[in-house]
């Protein structure tokens, strides 16, 4: 599904990712953990194709296709989804209208038929219900006036509607209370599918209590420094990331 | 005398009618003061030099067609500036009559900043009075249209009077082509307990339009205007709202969308003449290409106006590198017992928002359009009449 080879990326000439290697197979869920400033969010933005994030070396292959040169909307259409750490408020743009436009833009670009508004609303209402969000959210502007938790859940709603092949969740668990965390985890688990993969970027292991990662990677100073199973997340929670700095310095 | 005065106000040819003395007086004032120039503060951004380049002809014989409106309304069609009243059927609540001298009482203008008002007073054709009583079942529509060969300078003059406790929606539309000028002056009275929603939709073409509206609001009466202006070669609008008695409410919400070769200038003022009066204003300009937008919003709270509240906000989007926007909120407060707030911003489309939309699969152009729409629609969302609101929002979509 995703194959990242020796990825180097910079912002404003400052190198953040320094030779990152990572492979995620179809149907797998990988967790990326690591201290602040290790490059976790940069990785998410580079995958989604954000302007200003320059890939200087290495490659990203998504389903065998090189992502280089693809616009963010082309990546989305190809099946890549980024749940934002800080979802953006868009005043005046109706949530339902936005989501349907996005879905239809993707379908149109893929040569599929557009969804009619009845079927669309049915799907969205169902998803909202599962995430215990009110229908009235559809009529409100995208993320405007949403609480932190609502914004994060709204990202999961979007993911469920857009049905990506690879979902990159950038600290979707941060700022959630335990109930919201469970709802988000359920939202992710409902979408687990042999043909869909997840990259879950997180600072803490508490989300990983509710979703089962196939692999856990530790990102430090722009590189994956350790890879393991679920137990690695527990160890990190107990030990913290402090030892990584020493190891990186020694390396 | 300037070339422009000669062109627009030749010494001969004043109409001889009941208003002759008013006309002569206005003509003299215009000659004395002249037209505003770049040193006239209130007109420094308005390039009226454009008028000097135009040759004005008598009104053409051809007629212009009404725009299709997706709602029922009582339509008064000002065809190339002329209202054909014979063809107009109106309900009992609307009385259309020729204006009388009484309607002009108390009208006073100043120096060269009022040149176009003087010009109108000297040159207006048939002035009309529209009286509104009770609650209108559907909007009164004033449709100003021009034909492509319209090259005249016309000066419509209207008096609109809402009786005590009347409720109405008034829709003013302006559309069509031609290189003429419409220089309209409108006086609106909203009497005790009455409420008027004034929807103004203007757009397109090479016609120069100058519009000056004065609204007088008295005890417990409410005036709300919603403006959607989608550009003109040259447009200048003055909207002055006077809150004269306690309980009076005045609100102005406006959106202006401009592209290349367009210049639109809105000067608004809200006068809190007495205590217990409330106002709110929200105005947005989006300028692309070489478009130029001007907004000057003045709030004036008089010394007598204790316990008054006012909020003025203008937000603006510069979309083209060559576009310009001049936005200025102006607060003059002489009473201490008031709350007044204001804000002004000029910015560009938000990169974060753009990336967010694109990351969901929206092509750049559509993401841009959606962001512009979201920004531009905000002032129009408060319009209570859903049909009119949806109509304005559709008109907005068409130009984004």
Interface residues (C-beta under 8 A of the other chain):
Chain A: X48 X49 X50 X51 X71 X72 X73 X75 X76 X77 X81 X82 X84 X87 X88 X89 X90 X91 X92 X93 X98 X99 X101 X102 X103 X105 X106 X109 X141 X158 X162
Chain B: X350 X351 X352 X353 X355 X356 X357 X358 X359 X360 X361 X362 X363 X364 X366 X367 X370 X371 X373 X374 X375 X376 X377 X378 X381
